[in-house]
């Protein structure tokens, strides 16, 4: 069980714990009414020191669908940090009010610091370019639900592989499963960091290759994980303008792909996936959004000790 644990990075959970979490999430998908009171009387605090739409609303929807309530803020100016309060003091204060905290912060390592002073479980909802574990849980559940497995796949990671925390987290998570192969598609300036190759792929024995053109790789992929070039991660706007349109997935490129390709994207997108692709049955990024809510429901329930087998008549395994 995960009761009372912090979730700071994808490695916070073992492969076996991930499987049990996804089993619970799938049970919730099948029989959501069985869980509508699972967290009644519990409070989730959402502390977002960086803008977010999907992640914050997904956490809030997850808690409310479990029968719990939420409090928090969506930007730092709405908190006492704008007056100079330290992160440690904010967390200590909020953990006196809430039963679980979901926090996004632009500073790498902020979630780890929060976990060291909090009296309640802390879920990292993104810390700079470092980790975004619940997006990774979303990605893994989507892959498992659509492909029926999480190993033996060829996964294309495309776009901003340097700054994209979702890419880093997914690479670490998928490298834990056997026989996965990675195709890294990016311009030289946005290549995946060396530490992912040296500390993740190589120790795991995961095969990988690097290519510059999406067209050269898309026909070999089981999964294509598209990312946007993130303006907020650049110090030089000229570099952003030069690279922002490096990779755009459109109908012409989709014709080069296999019929069983699955296209994922952590969202928000800008123009890296043309809207004409949305109608393609291989486009799974909006299904991915819904899976994200269900997997966060399962995670919150387990952290609060409410993630046992469903009530009699439920759909658990």
C-alpha positions as a Markdown table, in Angstrom:
| # | Residue | x | y | z |
|---|---|---|---|---|
| 1 | Unk | 0.0 | 0.0 | 0.0 |
| 2 | Unk | 1.0 | 3.6 | -0.6 |
| 3 | Unk | -0.7 | 5.1 | 2.4 |
| 4 | Unk | 1.2 | 8.1 | 3.8 |
| 5 | Unk | 3.9 | 8.0 | 1.1 |
| 6 | Unk | 5.2 | 10.9 | -0.9 |
| 7 | Unk | 5.3 | 10.7 | -4.7 |
| 8 | Unk | 8.2 | 12.9 | -5.9 |
| 9 | Unk | 9.4 | 11.1 | -9.0 |
| 10 | Unk | 8.3 | 8.1 | -11.1 |
| 11 | Unk | 10.8 | 5.9 | -9.3 |
| 12 | Unk | 8.9 | 6.6 | -6.0 |
| 13 | Unk | 6.7 | 3.6 | -7.0 |
| 14 | Unk | 7.9 | 0.1 | -7.8 |
| 15 | Unk | 6.8 | -1.6 | -10.9 |
| 16 | Unk | 4.5 | -3.9 | -8.8 |
| 17 | Unk | 3.0 | -0.8 | -7.0 |
| 18 | Unk | 2.4 | 0.8 | -10.4 |
| 19 | Unk | 0.6 | -2.3 | -11.6 |
| 20 | Unk | -1.7 | -2.3 | -8.5 |
| 21 | Unk | -2.3 | 1.4 | -9.0 |
| 22 | Unk | -3.4 | 0.9 | -12.6 |
| 23 | Unk | -5.6 | -2.1 | -11.6 |
| 24 | Unk | -7.4 | 0.3 | -9.2 |
| 25 | Unk | -7.6 | 3.0 | -11.8 |
| 26 | Unk | -9.2 | 0.6 | -14.3 |
| 27 | Unk | -11.6 | -0.6 | -11.6 |
| 28 | Unk | -12.6 | 3.1 | -11.1 |
| 29 | Unk | -13.1 | 3.5 | -14.8 |
| 30 | Unk | -15.4 | 0.5 | -15.0 |
| 31 | Unk | -17.4 | 1.3 | -11.8 |
| 32 | Unk | -16.9 | 5.0 | -10.8 |
| 33 | Unk | -19.9 | 5.0 | -8.5 |
| 34 | Unk | -18.2 | 2.4 | -6.2 |
| 35 | Unk | -15.7 | 5.1 | -5.3 |
| 36 | Unk | -17.8 | 8.2 | -5.1 |
| 37 | Unk | -17.4 | 8.3 | -1.3 |
| 38 | Unk | -13.9 | 6.8 | -1.0 |
| 39 | Unk | -12.3 | 10.1 | 0.3 |
| 40 | Unk | -15.3 | 11.8 | 1.8 |
| 41 | Unk | -14.2 | 14.0 | 4.7 |
| 42 | Unk | -10.7 | 14.3 | 3.2 |
| 43 | Unk | -9.1 | 17.5 | 1.8 |
| 44 | Unk | -6.6 | 17.9 | -1.1 |
| 45 | Unk | -4.6 | 21.1 | -1.2 |
| 46 | Unk | -3.5 | 22.1 | -4.7 |
| 47 | Unk | -0.5 | 24.5 | -4.5 |
| 48 | Unk | 0.4 | 25.7 | -7.9 |
| 49 | Unk | 3.3 | 28.2 | -8.0 |
| 50 | Unk | 3.3 | 27.9 | -11.8 |
| 51 | Unk | 0.4 | 28.1 | -14.3 |
| 52 | Unk | -1.5 | 25.0 | -15.1 |
| 53 | Unk | -4.9 | 24.1 | -16.4 |
| 54 | Unk | -5.1 | 20.3 | -17.0 |
| 55 | Unk | -3.0 | 19.1 | -14.1 |
| 56 | Unk | -4.6 | 21.3 | -11.5 |
| 57 | Unk | -8.2 | 20.7 | -12.7 |
| 58 | Unk | -7.5 | 17.0 | -13.0 |
| 59 | Unk | -6.4 | 16.8 | -9.4 |
| 60 | Unk | -9.4 | 18.8 | -8.2 |
| 61 | Unk | -11.8 | 16.7 | -10.3 |
| 62 | Unk | -10.2 | 13.5 | -9.1 |
| 63 | Unk | -10.6 | 14.5 | -5.4 |
| 64 | Unk | -14.2 | 15.7 | -5.9 |
| 65 | Unk | -15.2 | 12.5 | -7.7 |
| 66 | Unk | -13.9 | 10.6 | -4.7 |
| 67 | Unk | -16.2 | 12.6 | -2.5 |
| 68 | Unk | -13.5 | 14.8 | -1.0 |
| 69 | Unk | -12.9 | 18.6 | -1.2 |
| 70 | Unk | -10.1 | 20.8 | -2.3 |
| 71 | Unk | -8.4 | 24.1 | -1.4 |
| 72 | Unk | -5.4 | 25.9 | -2.6 |
| 73 | Unk | -4.2 | 28.5 | -5.1 |
| 74 | Unk | -3.4 | 28.6 | -8.9 |
| 75 | Unk | -0.6 | 31.1 | -8.9 |
| 76 | Unk | 2.0 | 32.3 | -6.3 |
| 77 | Unk | 0.7 | 35.8 | -6.1 |
| 78 | Unk | -2.4 | 34.3 | -4.4 |
| 79 | Unk | -0.3 | 32.9 | -1.6 |
| 80 | Unk | 1.9 | 34.4 | 1.2 |
| 81 | Unk | 5.0 | 33.6 | -0.9 |
| 82 | Unk | 4.3 | 36.9 | -2.5 |
| 83 | Unk | 5.1 | 38.4 | 0.9 |
| 84 | Unk | 8.3 | 36.5 | 1.2 |
| 85 | Unk | 7.1 | 33.4 | 3.1 |
| 86 | Unk | 9.4 | 30.4 | 2.5 |
| 87 | Unk | 8.3 | 27.3 | 0.8 |
| 88 | Unk | 8.9 | 25.3 | 4.0 |
| 89 | Unk | 6.7 | 27.5 | 6.0 |
| 90 | Unk | 3.9 | 27.4 | 3.4 |
| 91 | Unk | 4.0 | 23.6 | 3.4 |
| 92 | Unk | 4.1 | 23.3 | 7.1 |
| 93 | Unk | 1.0 | 25.5 | 7.3 |
| 94 | Unk | -1.0 | 23.9 | 4.6 |
| 95 | Unk | -0.2 | 20.4 | 5.9 |
| 96 | Unk | -2.1 | 21.4 | 9.1 |
| 97 | Unk | -5.2 | 22.0 | 7.0 |
| 98 | Unk | -5.1 | 19.3 | 4.3 |
| 99 | Unk | -4.8 | 15.5 | 4.2 |
| 100 | Unk | -2.7 | 15.4 | 1.0 |
| 101 | Unk | -0.9 | 18.1 | -1.1 |
| 102 | Unk | -0.4 | 18.3 | -4.8 |
| 103 | Unk | 2.2 | 21.0 | -5.7 |
| 104 | Unk | 3.7 | 22.4 | -8.8 |
| 105 | Unk | 6.7 | 24.7 | -8.5 |
| 106 | Unk | 9.1 | 26.0 | -11.2 |
| 107 | Unk | 12.2 | 25.2 | -9.0 |
| 108 | Unk | 13.8 | 21.8 | -9.4 |
| 109 | Unk | 13.9 | 20.0 | -6.1 |
| 110 | Unk | 11.0 | 22.0 | -4.6 |
| 111 | Unk | 8.8 | 18.9 | -4.2 |
| 112 | Unk | 11.5 | 17.0 | -2.4 |
| 113 | Unk | 12.0 | 19.9 | 0.0 |
| 114 | Unk | 8.2 | 20.0 | 0.6 |
| 115 | Unk | 8.1 | 16.3 | 1.4 |
| 116 | Unk | 10.8 | 16.7 | 4.0 |
| 117 | Unk | 8.7 | 19.2 | 6.1 |
| 118 | Unk | 5.1 | 18.1 | 5.3 |
| 119 | Unk | 3.0 | 16.1 | 7.8 |
| 120 | Unk | 0.9 | 14.7 | 5.0 |
| 121 | Unk | 1.7 | 13.0 | 1.6 |
| 122 | Unk | 3.1 | 15.4 | -1.1 |
| 123 | Unk | 2.4 | 14.7 | -4.8 |
| 124 | Unk | 4.8 | 16.4 | -7.1 |
| 125 | Unk | 2.7 | 18.0 | -9.9 |
| 126 | Unk | 5.9 | 19.3 | -11.7 |
| 127 | Unk | 9.1 | 20.8 | -10.4 |
| 128 | Unk | 10.8 | 22.9 | -13.2 |
| 129 | Unk | 12.4 | 20.7 | -15.8 |
| 130 | Unk | 12.9 | 17.9 | -13.3 |
| 131 | Unk | 9.9 | 15.5 | -12.7 |
| 132 | Unk | 6.2 | 15.3 | -13.4 |
| 133 | Unk | 5.3 | 11.8 | -12.0 |
| 134 | Unk | 1.5 | 11.9 | -12.3 |
| 135 | Unk | 1.8 | 12.8 | -16.0 |
| 136 | Unk | 4.0 | 9.7 | -16.3 |
| 137 | Unk | 1.4 | 7.7 | -14.5 |
| 138 | Unk | -1.2 | 9.0 | -17.0 |
| 139 | Unk | 1.1 | 8.1 | -19.9 |
| 140 | Unk | 1.7 | 4.6 | -18.6 |
| 141 | Unk | -1.9 | 3.9 | -18.0 |
| 142 | Unk | -2.8 | 5.2 | -21.4 |
| 143 | Unk | -0.2 | 3.0 | -23.0 |
| 144 | Unk | -1.3 | -0.1 | -21.0 |
| 145 | Unk | -5.0 | 0.5 | -21.7 |
| 146 | Unk | -4.5 | 0.9 | -25.5 |
| 147 | Unk | -1.6 | -1.4 | -26.2 |
| 148 | Unk | -2.4 | -4.0 | -23.5 |
| 149 | Unk | 1.2 | -3.9 | -22.3 |
| 150 | Unk | 4.1 | -1.6 | -21.2 |
| 151 | Unk | 7.0 | -3.6 | -22.5 |
| 152 | Unk | 8.3 | -4.6 | -25.9 |
| 153 | Unk | 7.4 | -1.3 | -27.5 |
| 154 | Unk | 9.2 | 1.1 | -29.8 |
| 155 | Unk | 8.6 | 4.6 | -28.4 |
| 156 | Unk | 9.3 | 7.8 | -30.3 |
| 157 | Unk | 10.0 | 10.9 | -28.2 |
| 158 | Unk | 9.7 | 14.0 | -30.4 |
| 159 | Unk | 10.4 | 17.7 | -30.0 |
| 160 | Unk | 11.8 | 19.3 | -26.9 |
| 161 | Unk | 13.7 | 16.5 | -25.3 |
| 162 | Unk | 16.1 | 18.8 | -23.4 |
| 163 | Unk | 13.7 | 20.7 | -21.2 |
| 164 | Unk | 10.6 | 18.5 | -21.3 |
| 165 | Unk | 10.1 | 17.0 | -17.8 |
| 166 | Unk | 7.4 | 14.8 | -19.1 |
| 167 | Unk | 9.8 | 13.2 | -21.6 |
| 168 | Unk | 12.4 | 12.7 | -18.9 |
| 169 | Unk | 9.9 | 11.1 | -16.5 |
| 170 | Unk | 8.4 | 8.9 | -19.2 |
| 171 | Unk | 11.9 | 7.7 | -20.4 |
| 172 | Unk | 12.8 | 6.7 | -16.9 |
| 173 | Unk | 9.5 | 4.9 | -16.3 |
| 174 | Unk | 9.4 | 3.0 | -19.6 |
| 175 | Unk | 13.1 | 2.0 | -19.3 |
| 176 | Unk | 12.0 | -0.1 | -16.3 |
| 177 | Unk | 10.0 | -2.4 | -18.5 |
| 178 | Unk | 11.7 | -5.1 | -20.6 |
| 179 | Unk | 12.5 | -4.8 | -24.3 |
| 180 | Unk | 11.4 | -1.2 | -24.8 |
| 181 | Unk | 13.3 | 0.7 | -27.5 |
| 182 | Unk | 13.5 | 4.5 | -27.7 |
| 183 | Unk | 13.8 | 6.7 | -30.8 |
| 184 | Unk | 14.8 | 10.2 | -29.9 |
| 185 | Unk | 13.7 | 12.8 | -32.4 |
| 186 | Unk | 14.9 | 16.3 | -31.9 |
| 187 | Unk | 17.2 | 19.1 | -33.3 |
| 188 | Unk | 20.7 | 19.1 | -31.9 |
| 189 | Unk | 19.9 | 22.0 | -29.5 |
| 190 | Unk | 17.0 | 20.1 | -27.9 |
| 191 | Unk | 18.6 | 16.6 | -27.5 |
| 192 | Unk | 17.8 | 14.6 | -24.5 |
| 193 | Unk | 20.2 | 15.2 | -21.6 |
| 194 | Unk | 23.3 | 13.0 | -21.4 |
| 195 | Unk | 22.3 | 11.8 | -17.9 |
| 196 | Unk | 19.1 | 10.1 | -19.3 |
| 197 | Unk | 21.3 | 8.1 | -21.7 |
| 198 | Unk | 24.1 | 7.3 | -19.2 |
| 199 | Unk | 22.0 | 6.8 | -16.0 |
| 200 | Unk | 18.7 | 5.5 | -17.4 |
| 201 | Unk | 19.0 | 3.8 | -20.8 |
| 202 | Unk | 22.4 | 2.2 | -20.5 |
| 203 | Unk | 22.0 | 0.7 | -17.0 |
| 204 | Unk | 18.6 | -0.7 | -18.1 |
| 205 | Unk | 20.0 | -2.1 | -21.3 |
| 206 | Unk | 17.4 | -0.1 | -23.3 |
| 207 | Unk | 18.1 | 0.3 | -27.0 |
| 208 | Unk | 17.9 | 3.9 | -28.3 |
| 209 | Unk | 18.7 | 5.8 | -31.4 |
| 210 | Unk | 18.7 | 9.5 | -32.3 |
| 211 | Unk | 17.3 | 11.0 | -35.5 |
| 212 | Unk | 16.6 | 14.5 | -36.8 |
| 213 | Unk | 13.5 | 14.0 | -39.0 |
| 214 | Unk | 10.2 | 12.7 | -37.8 |
| 215 | Unk | 9.5 | 11.3 | -41.2 |
| 216 | Unk | 12.5 | 9.0 | -41.0 |
| 217 | Unk | 11.2 | 7.3 | -37.8 |
| 218 | Unk | 7.4 | 7.4 | -37.6 |
| 219 | Unk | 6.9 | 4.3 | -39.6 |
| 220 | Unk | 8.7 | 2.2 | -37.0 |
| 221 | Unk | 6.9 | 3.4 | -33.9 |
| 222 | Unk | 4.3 | 1.8 | -31.6 |
| 223 | Unk | 4.0 | 5.1 | -29.6 |
| 224 | Unk | 4.7 | 8.6 | -30.7 |
| 225 | Unk | 5.0 | 11.0 | -27.8 |
| 226 | Unk | 4.9 | 14.6 | -29.1 |
| 227 | Unk | 6.0 | 17.6 | -27.0 |
| 228 | Unk | 5.8 | 21.3 | -27.5 |
| 229 | Unk | 8.9 | 23.5 | -27.5 |
| 230 | Unk | 8.4 | 25.4 | -24.2 |
| 231 | Unk | 8.9 | 29.1 | -24.4 |
| 232 | Unk | 9.1 | 29.4 | -20.7 |
| 233 | Unk | 12.2 | 27.2 | -20.5 |
| 234 | Unk | 14.3 | 29.5 | -22.9 |
| 235 | Unk | 16.5 | 32.4 | -21.8 |
| 236 | Unk | 16.9 | 33.6 | -25.3 |
| 237 | Unk | 13.7 | 34.3 | -27.3 |
| 238 | Unk | 15.6 | 34.1 | -30.6 |
| 239 | Unk | 16.4 | 30.5 | -29.9 |
| 240 | Unk | 12.8 | 29.8 | -29.1 |
| 241 | Unk | 11.5 | 31.4 | -32.3 |
| 242 | Unk | 14.1 | 29.5 | -34.4 |
| 243 | Unk | 13.2 | 26.1 | -32.9 |
| 244 | Unk | 9.5 | 26.3 | -32.0 |
| 245 | Unk | 8.3 | 24.9 | -35.3 |
| 246 | Unk | 10.9 | 22.2 | -35.7 |
| 247 | Unk | 8.4 | 19.3 | -35.7 |
| 248 | Unk | 4.8 | 19.5 | -36.7 |
| 249 | Unk | 2.7 | 16.3 | -36.9 |
| 250 | Unk | 0.2 | 16.5 | -39.7 |
| 251 | Unk | -1.9 | 14.2 | -41.9 |
| 252 | Unk | 0.9 | 13.7 | -44.4 |
| 253 | Unk | 3.3 | 12.4 | -41.8 |
| 254 | Unk | 0.5 | 10.2 | -40.3 |
| 255 | Unk | 0.2 | 8.5 | -43.7 |
| 256 | Unk | 3.8 | 7.2 | -43.1 |
| 257 | Unk | 2.8 | 5.6 | -39.8 |
| 258 | Unk | 1.5 | 2.2 | -39.0 |
| 259 | Unk | -2.2 | 1.6 | -38.5 |
| 260 | Unk | -1.6 | 0.7 | -34.8 |
| 261 | Unk | 0.5 | 3.8 | -33.9 |
| 262 | Unk | -0.7 | 5.6 | -30.8 |
| 263 | Unk | 0.0 | 9.4 | -30.7 |
| 264 | Unk | 0.3 | 10.9 | -27.2 |
| 265 | Unk | 0.9 | 14.4 | -26.0 |
| 266 | Unk | 1.1 | 15.8 | -22.4 |
| 267 | Unk | -0.7 | 19.0 | -23.5 |
| 268 | Unk | -1.0 | 21.9 | -23.9 |
| 269 | Unk | -0.1 | 21.9 | -27.6 |
| 270 | Unk | 0.6 | 24.9 | -29.6 |
| 271 | Unk | 1.0 | 23.8 | -33.3 |
| 272 | Unk | 3.1 | 20.7 | -33.0 |
| 273 | Unk | 0.1 | 18.5 | -33.8 |
| 274 | Unk | -2.2 | 19.9 | -36.5 |
| 275 | Unk | -5.8 | 19.9 | -35.6 |
| 276 | Unk | -6.5 | 17.7 | -38.7 |
| 277 | Unk | -4.9 | 14.8 | -36.8 |
| 278 | Unk | -7.5 | 15.0 | -34.0 |
| 279 | Unk | -10.0 | 12.9 | -36.0 |
| 280 | Unk | -7.4 | 10.2 | -36.7 |
| 281 | Unk | -8.3 | 7.1 | -34.5 |
| 282 | Unk | -4.6 | 6.8 | -33.7 |
| 283 | Unk | -4.7 | 10.2 | -31.9 |
| 284 | Unk | -5.0 | 9.3 | -28.2 |
| 285 | Unk | -4.1 | 12.6 | -26.4 |
| 286 | Unk | -7.6 | 13.5 | -25.4 |
| 287 | Unk | -8.3 | 10.0 | -24.1 |
| 288 | Unk | -5.0 | 10.5 | -22.3 |
| 289 | Unk | -6.5 | 13.5 | -20.4 |
| 290 | Unk | -9.3 | 11.4 | -19.0 |
| 291 | Unk | -7.0 | 8.6 | -18.0 |
| 292 | Unk | -5.1 | 11.2 | -16.1 |
| 293 | Unk | -8.1 | 12.0 | -13.9 |
| 294 | Unk | -8.7 | 8.3 | -13.2 |
| 295 | Unk | -5.1 | 7.5 | -12.3 |
| 296 | Unk | -5.0 | 10.5 | -10.0 |
| 297 | Unk | -8.2 | 9.3 | -8.3 |
| 298 | Unk | -6.5 | 5.9 | -7.7 |
| 299 | Unk | -3.3 | 7.6 | -6.4 |
| 300 | Unk | -5.1 | 9.9 | -4.0 |
| 301 | Unk | -7.2 | 7.0 | -2.7 |
| 302 | Unk | -4.1 | 4.9 | -2.1 |
| 303 | Unk | -2.1 | 7.6 | -0.4 |
| 304 | Unk | -5.0 | 8.2 | 2.0 |
| 305 | Unk | -5.5 | 4.5 | 2.7 |
| 306 | Unk | -8.8 | 4.4 | 0.8 |
| 307 | Unk | -7.5 | 2.4 | -2.2 |
| 308 | Unk | -8.6 | -1.1 | -1.1 |
| 309 | Unk | -10.7 | -3.5 | -3.2 |
| 310 | Unk | -14.0 | -2.0 | -4.4 |
| 311 | Unk | -17.2 | -2.5 | -2.5 |
| 312 | Unk | -19.2 | -5.6 | -3.2 |
| 313 | Unk | -20.3 | -5.6 | -6.8 |
| 314 | Unk | -17.4 | -3.4 | -7.9 |
| 315 | Unk | -15.0 | -4.0 | -10.8 |
| 316 | Unk | -11.7 | -4.6 | -9.0 |
| 317 | Unk | -9.3 | -7.4 | -9.6 |
